[in-house]
Amino acid sequence: MADCECIEKCTFFRDRMADKMPIAALIQNKLCHNDGAECARHMVFERLGREAVPSDLFPVDTDRAIRILESGPRQ
């Protein structure tokens, strides 16, 4: 399967995980190198756009992503 289209520009890994590379690598192997379909950040990105992805949304927090999607785009 292909890498997630956002892997190179994902602010979560660049800003929040830069000093936690062993953990970041595990998350990336599970989610980012698997087309991103199971990533909470990618779920929001795909439906609402990059600007709707909260900077503090963890890739594994799909419950929060679903709540964001249900509430629709931010005003």
Secondary structure in CASP SS format (residue, H / E / C, confidence):
PFRMAT SS
TARGET T0000
AUTHOR 0000-0000-0000
METHOD secondary structure of the structure
MODEL  1
M C 1.00
A C 1.00
D C 1.00
C C 1.00
E C 1.00
C C 1.00
I C 1.00
E C 1.00
K C 1.00
C C 1.00
T H 1.00
F H 1.00
F H 1.00
R H 1.00
D H 1.00
R H 1.00
M C 1.00
A C 1.00
D C 1.00
K C 1.00
M H 1.00
P H 1.00
I H 1.00
A H 1.00
A H 1.00
L H 1.00
I H 1.00
Q H 1.00
N H 1.00
K H 1.00
L C 1.00
C H 1.00
H H 1.00
N H 1.00
D C 1.00
G C 1.00
A C 1.00
E C 1.00
C C 1.00
A H 1.00
R H 1.00
H H 1.00
M H 1.00
V H 1.00
F H 1.00
E H 1.00
R H 1.00
L H 1.00
G C 1.00
R H 1.00
E H 1.00
A H 1.00
V C 1.00
P C 1.00
S C 1.00
D C 1.00
L C 1.00
F C 1.00
P C 1.00
V C 1.00
D C 1.00
T H 1.00
D H 1.00
R H 1.00
A H 1.00
I H 1.00
R H 1.00
I H 1.00
L H 1.00
E H 1.00
S H 1.00
G C 1.00
P C 1.00
R C 1.00
Q C 1.00
END
